[in-house]
């Protein structure tokens, strides 16, 4: 737990203790593993992180949308402690346990749709997405998988193939898995003016039908709001139109809700916003309050089409992670964190839009709930400005506010605060961001 309830800087960021740890890291940790901000965390509470130098920082990143319920949540911590004292692992595929079943039951209730569902549990989001493709191929007997511009789906060989951006995710790591095809999606800020979601979906469908033919497509895999690609919410109508086409053509519609799920966008799942009911949903990140857990949930006939023993993994559905998930879900329900996410968005979006109008360095402000973004462009244009983005983020970090970047062009600042973040910390964090943007505009 942190020793304070507010931002406090005792040293420069990073301080001497963190810098010493960074030197140790350089001698022991692979260079390919990066960190956004090299402050070494020793404790966390709510929306605050305390580092090795005693600095307390406001966390507007949530470990990349993982600690939706915050840190030190009693329902999560107590369940972890209780389960760890009982047993930490048996492997569900060897000798099963009730917690795995309880998580699958909760997912059947919470994910979109009232149809009969099944779930399989894994350890990471990439693993979950990869298994949606396996399930879709097994169920349909088809091979082709359709994905979209600006998509991010993971770092395994197959999910790298599904991911659009080369650097740093794909560069030098090929060859990639075959039978993956990319089409244009919906990016309202960069699409032709007036292009509707239905029109963008029709164009994507036309690409699919011309290049592949519907009868060869096993699955369409899409993030309802694209995460690493830039927090891109498609125009209204895009997802429903695409979903209807999939249903009409026997194609499995897969929603990658790894980053958007579990109240992050103001609904339990981002698909809920337009009433879209996916055939399969991949989840991870916010599911278990910081413990590694992921899932594929979907139509019973699809998951049950896979032969016995075809799904699984040694650590998938680890009992301690399952216990944490049940505590996190309980917290989301009792504290109505979907409503809390909407409240964060209602407080933040008007301020970001006013800042964009005032400074001229932000081309677009977008987001839903507590998944929010500002896309930086050179003034008066839509030309991405990645360097300005870096400077703004560095200024926030220096003042003890953790913000993250994303975007195909590296020009988006994304905000992913814990859904339990106190209003005064959100206010303080936004004030620091506003000052950083004003300073950038004055350069």
C-alpha positions as CSV (number, residue, x, y, z in Angstrom):
1,X,0.0,0.0,0.0
2,X,1.2,3.6,-0.6
3,X,1.9,5.9,2.3
4,X,0.1,8.8,0.8
5,X,-3.1,9.6,-1.0
6,X,-1.8,12.2,-3.4
7,X,1.0,12.8,-6.0
8,X,4.3,13.5,-4.3
9,X,7.7,13.9,-5.9
10,X,10.8,13.5,-3.7
11,X,13.3,13.3,-6.5
12,X,13.6,13.8,-10.2
13,X,11.8,11.2,-12.3
14,X,13.4,8.6,-12.5
15,X,15.3,9.0,-9.2
16,X,18.6,7.6,-8.1
17,X,17.2,4.3,-6.8
18,X,15.3,3.7,-10.0
19,X,18.4,4.6,-12.1
20,X,20.4,2.1,-10.1
21,X,17.8,-0.6,-10.8
22,X,17.9,0.4,-14.4
23,X,21.6,-0.4,-14.5
24,X,21.0,-3.8,-12.9
25,X,18.3,-4.4,-15.5
26,X,20.6,-3.6,-18.4
27,X,22.9,-6.4,-17.2
28,X,20.2,-9.0,-16.7
29,X,17.1,-8.3,-18.7
30,X,16.8,-8.7,-22.5
31,X,17.1,-5.5,-24.5
32,X,14.0,-6.4,-26.4
33,X,11.8,-5.9,-23.4
34,X,11.0,-2.2,-23.1
35,X,9.4,0.0,-20.4
36,X,7.5,3.2,-20.9
37,X,8.8,4.9,-17.8
38,X,11.7,3.4,-15.9
39,X,10.5,4.1,-12.4
40,X,10.6,0.9,-10.3
41,X,7.4,0.4,-8.4
42,X,7.5,-0.8,-4.8
43,X,3.8,-0.4,-3.9
44,X,0.5,0.7,-5.3
45,X,-2.9,1.7,-4.0
46,X,-6.0,2.8,-5.9
47,X,-4.7,5.0,-8.7
48,X,-1.2,5.7,-7.2
49,X,2.1,4.1,-7.7
50,X,5.1,4.5,-5.3
51,X,8.6,4.0,-6.7
52,X,11.9,3.0,-5.2
53,X,12.7,6.6,-4.5
54,X,9.5,7.3,-2.5
55,X,7.9,9.2,-5.4
56,X,4.1,8.7,-5.7
57,X,2.8,9.0,-9.2
58,X,-0.8,9.2,-10.6
59,X,-1.5,6.1,-12.7
60,X,-3.5,6.9,-15.8
61,X,-2.4,3.7,-17.6
62,X,-3.6,0.9,-15.3
63,X,-0.9,-1.4,-16.5
64,X,-2.4,-1.1,-20.0
65,X,-6.0,-1.5,-19.0
66,X,-5.4,-4.3,-16.5
67,X,-6.0,-2.8,-13.0
68,X,-9.5,-1.6,-13.9
69,X,-10.5,-2.2,-10.2
70,X,-7.4,-0.4,-8.9
71,X,-4.8,-1.9,-6.5
72,X,-5.2,-3.4,-3.1
73,X,-8.9,-4.2,-3.6
74,X,-10.0,-6.3,-0.7
75,X,-12.2,-8.7,-2.7
76,X,-9.3,-9.5,-5.0
77,X,-6.5,-9.6,-2.4
78,X,-8.5,-11.7,0.1
79,X,-9.5,-14.2,-2.5
80,X,-5.9,-14.5,-3.8
81,X,-4.6,-15.0,-0.2
82,X,-7.3,-17.6,0.5
83,X,-6.7,-19.6,-2.7
84,X,-2.8,-19.4,-2.4
85,X,-3.0,-20.8,1.0
86,X,-5.1,-23.7,-0.2
87,X,-3.2,-24.6,-3.4
88,X,-1.5,-22.6,-6.2
89,X,-1.7,-25.0,-9.1
90,X,-2.8,-28.5,-10.2
91,X,-3.4,-27.8,-13.9
92,X,-7.1,-27.9,-14.8
93,X,-6.3,-30.5,-17.5
94,X,-4.9,-32.8,-14.9
95,X,-7.0,-32.4,-11.8
96,X,-9.7,-29.7,-12.1
97,X,-11.1,-27.3,-9.5
98,X,-14.3,-25.2,-8.9
99,X,-12.8,-21.8,-9.5
100,X,-12.3,-22.4,-13.2
101,X,-16.0,-23.4,-13.5
102,X,-17.1,-20.3,-11.5
103,X,-15.2,-18.0,-13.9
104,X,-16.7,-19.7,-16.9
105,X,-20.2,-19.3,-15.4
106,X,-19.6,-15.6,-14.8
107,X,-18.4,-15.1,-18.4
108,X,-21.5,-16.8,-19.7
109,X,-23.6,-14.4,-17.8
110,X,-21.7,-11.2,-18.5
111,X,-20.6,-11.5,-22.2
112,X,-23.0,-10.2,-24.9
113,X,-26.0,-12.4,-25.8
114,X,-28.3,-14.8,-24.0
115,X,-27.5,-17.9,-26.1
116,X,-25.9,-21.0,-24.6
117,X,-22.2,-20.4,-24.1
118,X,-19.0,-22.2,-23.2
119,X,-15.6,-20.8,-22.2
120,X,-12.0,-21.9,-22.2
121,X,-9.4,-20.2,-20.0
122,X,-5.9,-19.2,-20.9
123,X,-3.1,-17.0,-19.6
124,X,-2.7,-14.1,-22.0
125,X,-4.7,-12.0,-24.5
126,X,-2.7,-13.2,-27.4
127,X,-3.3,-16.8,-26.4
128,X,-7.0,-16.2,-26.2
129,X,-7.1,-14.5,-29.6
130,X,-5.1,-17.3,-31.2
131,X,-7.5,-19.9,-29.8
132,X,-10.5,-18.0,-31.3
133,X,-8.9,-18.7,-34.7
134,X,-8.4,-22.4,-33.8
135,X,-12.0,-22.7,-32.7
136,X,-13.4,-20.9,-35.8
137,X,-11.3,-23.1,-38.2
138,X,-12.3,-26.3,-36.4
139,X,-16.0,-25.3,-36.4
140,X,-16.3,-24.1,-40.0
141,X,-13.8,-26.3,-41.8
142,X,-12.5,-23.1,-43.4
143,X,-9.0,-21.5,-43.2
144,X,-9.0,-17.8,-44.1
145,X,-9.1,-15.2,-41.3
146,X,-9.9,-11.5,-41.9
147,X,-8.4,-8.7,-39.9
148,X,-8.2,-4.9,-40.2
149,X,-5.9,-2.0,-40.7
150,X,-4.5,-0.6,-37.4
151,X,-5.3,-3.9,-35.6
152,X,-3.3,-5.3,-32.7
153,X,-3.9,-8.8,-31.5
154,X,-0.7,-10.0,-29.8
155,X,2.9,-11.2,-30.1
156,X,2.7,-14.9,-30.9
157,X,3.4,-15.9,-34.5
158,X,-0.3,-16.2,-35.4
159,X,-1.3,-13.0,-33.6
160,X,1.6,-11.1,-35.1
161,X,0.2,-12.0,-38.5
162,X,-3.2,-10.7,-37.3
163,X,-1.5,-7.4,-36.1
164,X,-1.1,-4.6,-38.5
165,X,1.8,-2.5,-37.2
166,X,5.3,-3.7,-38.1
167,X,7.5,-1.9,-35.6
168,X,8.0,-2.9,-32.8
169,X,5.6,-5.9,-32.9
170,X,6.5,-7.7,-36.2
171,X,9.8,-6.4,-37.6
172,X,12.3,-9.1,-38.1
173,X,10.2,-11.9,-36.7
174,X,8.7,-13.4,-39.9
175,X,7.7,-15.5,-41.7
176,X,4.2,-15.3,-40.2
177,X,1.2,-17.7,-40.1
178,X,-0.6,-17.9,-43.5
179,X,-4.2,-17.4,-44.5
180,X,-4.5,-14.0,-42.8
181,X,-6.0,-11.2,-44.9
182,X,-6.2,-7.5,-44.0
183,X,-8.9,-5.1,-45.1
184,X,-9.8,-1.5,-44.4
185,X,-11.8,-0.7,-41.4
186,X,-13.4,2.5,-40.0
187,X,-11.2,5.3,-38.8
188,X,-13.5,8.3,-38.6
189,X,-10.8,10.9,-38.1
190,X,-8.9,9.8,-41.3
191,X,-11.8,8.5,-43.4
192,X,-13.4,10.5,-46.2
193,X,-15.7,13.1,-44.7
194,X,-19.2,11.9,-44.2
195,X,-18.4,8.2,-44.6
196,X,-20.8,6.3,-42.5
197,X,-20.1,3.1,-40.5
198,X,-22.4,1.2,-42.8
199,X,-20.6,2.5,-45.9
200,X,-17.2,1.6,-44.4
201,X,-18.4,-1.9,-43.5
202,X,-19.8,-2.3,-47.1
203,X,-16.4,-1.4,-48.5
204,X,-14.6,-3.9,-46.2
205,X,-17.1,-6.6,-47.1
206,X,-16.6,-5.9,-50.8
207,X,-12.8,-6.4,-50.3
208,X,-13.5,-9.7,-48.6
209,X,-15.9,-11.0,-51.2
210,X,-13.6,-10.0,-54.1
211,X,-10.4,-11.2,-52.6
212,X,-11.5,-14.3,-50.8
213,X,-15.1,-15.2,-51.2
214,X,-17.3,-15.5,-48.2
215,X,-17.3,-19.3,-48.3
216,X,-13.5,-19.5,-47.6
217,X,-13.6,-17.3,-44.5
218,X,-13.5,-19.0,-41.1
219,X,-13.5,-15.8,-39.0
220,X,-13.5,-12.0,-39.0
221,X,-11.4,-10.8,-36.0
222,X,-11.9,-7.3,-34.8
223,X,-11.3,-5.0,-31.8
224,X,-14.6,-3.1,-31.1
225,X,-12.4,-0.2,-30.3
226,X,-8.8,-0.6,-31.7
227,X,-6.3,-0.3,-28.8
228,X,-2.6,-0.2,-29.8
229,X,-3.7,1.1,-33.2
230,X,-4.8,4.4,-31.7
231,X,-8.0,3.9,-29.7
232,X,-10.0,4.0,-32.9
233,X,-13.8,3.7,-32.4
234,X,-15.4,2.8,-35.7
235,X,-18.3,4.9,-36.9
236,X,-21.7,3.8,-35.7
237,X,-23.1,1.0,-37.8
238,X,-19.8,-0.5,-38.8
239,X,-19.8,-3.3,-36.3
240,X,-23.5,-4.3,-36.6
241,X,-23.2,-4.3,-40.4
242,X,-20.1,-6.5,-40.3
243,X,-21.7,-8.8,-37.7
244,X,-24.8,-9.3,-39.9
245,X,-22.7,-10.2,-42.9
246,X,-20.8,-12.8,-40.9
247,X,-24.1,-14.4,-39.6
248,X,-25.5,-14.5,-43.2
249,X,-22.4,-16.2,-44.5
250,X,-21.5,-18.6,-41.8
251,X,-18.4,-16.7,-40.8
252,X,-17.4,-16.6,-37.1
253,X,-17.5,-13.0,-35.8
254,X,-14.7,-12.7,-33.2
255,X,-14.6,-9.7,-30.9
256,X,-11.1,-9.1,-29.4
257,X,-12.2,-7.4,-26.1
258,X,-8.8,-7.9,-24.5
259,X,-8.4,-4.2,-23.9
260,X,-12.0,-3.0,-24.1
261,X,-13.6,-5.5,-21.8
262,X,-14.7,-5.5,-18.1
263,X,-16.3,-2.1,-17.8
264,X,-13.4,-0.1,-19.4
265,X,-15.6,1.6,-22.1
266,X,-18.6,2.3,-19.9
267,X,-20.3,-1.1,-20.7
268,X,-19.3,-4.5,-19.5
269,X,-18.0,-5.0,-23.1
270,X,-17.6,-2.5,-25.9
271,X,-19.8,-4.6,-28.2
272,X,-22.7,-3.8,-25.8
273,X,-22.7,-0.2,-27.0
274,X,-24.5,-1.1,-30.3
275,X,-26.0,-4.4,-29.2
276,X,-23.6,-6.5,-31.2
277,X,-23.4,-10.1,-30.1
278,X,-20.2,-11.8,-31.2
279,X,-19.9,-15.5,-31.9
280,X,-16.7,-15.6,-29.9
281,X,-15.2,-13.0,-27.4
282,X,-11.6,-13.0,-26.4
283,X,-10.9,-11.4,-23.0
284,X,-7.9,-10.8,-20.7
285,X,-6.3,-7.7,-19.1
286,X,-9.0,-6.3,-16.8
287,X,-10.5,-9.7,-16.0
288,X,-8.5,-10.6,-12.9
289,X,-7.3,-7.4,-11.2
290,X,-3.7,-7.8,-12.3
291,X,-3.3,-11.6,-12.3
292,X,-2.6,-13.4,-15.6
293,X,-5.9,-14.8,-17.0
294,X,-7.6,-14.8,-20.3
295,X,-10.6,-16.5,-21.9
296,X,-12.5,-17.3,-25.0
297,X,-16.3,-17.3,-24.5
298,X,-18.8,-18.0,-27.2
299,X,-21.5,-20.0,-28.7
300,X,-21.6,-23.5,-27.3
301,X,-21.7,-25.2,-30.6
302,X,-18.5,-23.5,-31.7
303,X,-16.4,-24.3,-28.7
304,X,-17.8,-27.8,-28.5
305,X,-16.8,-28.4,-32.1
306,X,-13.2,-28.7,-31.0
307,X,-12.1,-32.3,-30.3
308,X,-11.6,-33.4,-26.7
309,X,-8.1,-32.2,-25.5
310,X,-7.8,-29.7,-28.4
311,X,-7.9,-26.6,-26.1
312,X,-5.9,-25.9,-23.0
313,X,-2.5,-25.0,-21.6
314,X,-0.6,-25.8,-18.4
315,X,-1.3,-22.5,-16.7
316,X,-4.6,-21.6,-18.4
317,X,-7.2,-20.8,-15.7
318,X,-4.7,-21.0,-12.8
319,X,-6.6,-21.3,-9.5
320,X,-5.1,-18.1,-8.0
321,X,-5.9,-16.1,-11.1
322,X,-9.4,-17.5,-11.2
323,X,-9.9,-16.4,-7.5
324,X,-8.6,-12.9,-8.4
325,X,-11.1,-12.8,-11.3
326,X,-14.0,-13.6,-9.1
327,X,-13.0,-10.9,-6.7
328,X,-12.5,-8.4,-9.6
329,X,-15.9,-9.2,-11.1
330,X,-17.5,-8.9,-7.7
331,X,-15.9,-5.4,-7.3
332,X,-17.1,-4.3,-10.8
333,X,-20.6,-5.4,-9.9
334,X,-20.9,-4.0,-6.4
335,X,-19.2,-0.7,-7.3
336,X,-20.9,-0.4,-10.7
337,X,-17.6,0.3,-12.4
338,X,-19.2,0.6,-15.8
339,X,-21.0,3.7,-14.5
340,X,-17.7,4.9,-13.0
341,X,-16.0,4.6,-16.4
342,X,-18.8,6.6,-18.0
343,X,-18.3,9.3,-15.3
344,X,-14.6,9.4,-16.1
345,X,-15.3,9.9,-19.8
346,X,-17.9,12.6,-19.1
347,X,-15.3,14.5,-17.0
348,X,-12.4,14.1,-19.3
349,X,-13.7,14.4,-22.9
350,X,-14.9,18.0,-22.6
351,X,-11.6,19.1,-21.2
352,X,-9.6,17.4,-23.9
353,X,-11.8,18.9,-26.6
354,X,-11.4,22.3,-25.1
355,X,-7.7,21.8,-25.0
356,X,-7.6,20.7,-28.6
357,X,-9.5,23.9,-29.6
358,X,-7.2,26.1,-27.5
359,X,-3.8,24.7,-28.5
360,X,-4.2,23.5,-32.1
361,X,-1.8,20.6,-31.7
362,X,-4.4,17.9,-31.1
363,X,-6.2,16.8,-34.3
364,X,-8.7,14.5,-32.7
365,X,-10.1,13.6,-29.3
366,X,-12.0,10.4,-29.0
367,X,-12.9,7.5,-26.7
368,X,-15.6,5.9,-24.7
369,X,-15.9,5.5,-21.0
370,X,-12.4,5.4,-19.5
371,X,-10.7,4.5,-22.7
372,X,-9.7,7.9,-24.0
373,X,-7.3,9.4,-26.5
374,X,-5.8,12.6,-28.0
375,X,-4.3,12.3,-31.5
376,X,-1.5,14.8,-32.1
377,X,-1.1,16.4,-35.5
378,X,0.9,19.2,-36.9
379,X,-1.2,22.4,-36.5
380,X,-3.8,22.9,-39.2
381,X,-3.2,19.5,-40.7
382,X,-3.9,15.8,-40.1
383,X,-0.2,15.0,-40.4
384,X,0.8,12.8,-37.4
385,X,3.2,14.4,-35.0
386,X,4.9,11.6,-33.1
387,X,7.7,13.9,-31.8
388,X,5.2,16.3,-30.1
389,X,3.5,13.3,-28.6
390,X,6.8,12.1,-27.1
391,X,7.5,15.5,-25.6
392,X,4.0,15.7,-24.1
393,X,4.3,12.3,-22.5
394,X,7.8,13.0,-21.2
395,X,6.6,16.2,-19.6
396,X,3.8,14.3,-17.9
397,X,6.2,11.6,-16.6
398,X,8.5,14.3,-15.2
399,X,5.6,15.6,-13.2
400,X,4.7,12.2,-11.8
401,X,1.7,11.3,-14.1
402,X,1.9,8.0,-15.9
403,X,0.3,8.3,-19.4
404,X,0.9,6.0,-22.4
405,X,1.1,6.3,-26.1
406,X,-0.3,4.2,-29.0
407,X,-1.3,4.6,-32.6
408,X,0.0,3.3,-35.9
409,X,1.8,6.6,-36.3
410,X,3.0,6.8,-32.7
411,X,1.0,10.1,-32.2
412,X,-1.7,9.2,-29.8
413,X,-1.7,9.8,-26.0
414,X,-4.0,7.3,-24.4
415,X,-5.6,7.5,-21.0
416,X,-6.6,4.3,-19.1
417,X,-7.2,5.3,-15.5
418,X,-8.3,2.8,-13.0
419,X,-12.1,2.9,-12.8
420,X,-11.8,3.4,-9.1
421,X,-9.6,6.5,-9.5
422,X,-10.7,9.3,-7.1
423,X,-12.0,12.4,-8.8
424,X,-9.3,14.6,-7.2
425,X,-6.6,12.4,-8.7
426,X,-8.2,12.5,-12.1
427,X,-8.4,16.3,-11.9
428,X,-4.8,16.6,-10.9
429,X,-3.6,14.2,-13.6
430,X,-5.6,16.0,-16.3
431,X,-4.2,19.4,-15.1
432,X,-0.7,18.1,-15.6
433,X,-1.5,16.8,-19.1
434,X,-3.1,20.1,-20.0
435,X,-0.1,22.0,-18.9
436,X,2.2,19.7,-20.9
437,X,0.1,20.2,-24.1
438,X,0.0,24.0,-23.6
439,X,3.8,24.0,-23.3
440,X,4.1,22.0,-26.5
441,X,1.8,24.4,-28.3
442,X,4.0,27.3,-27.2
443,X,7.2,25.8,-28.6
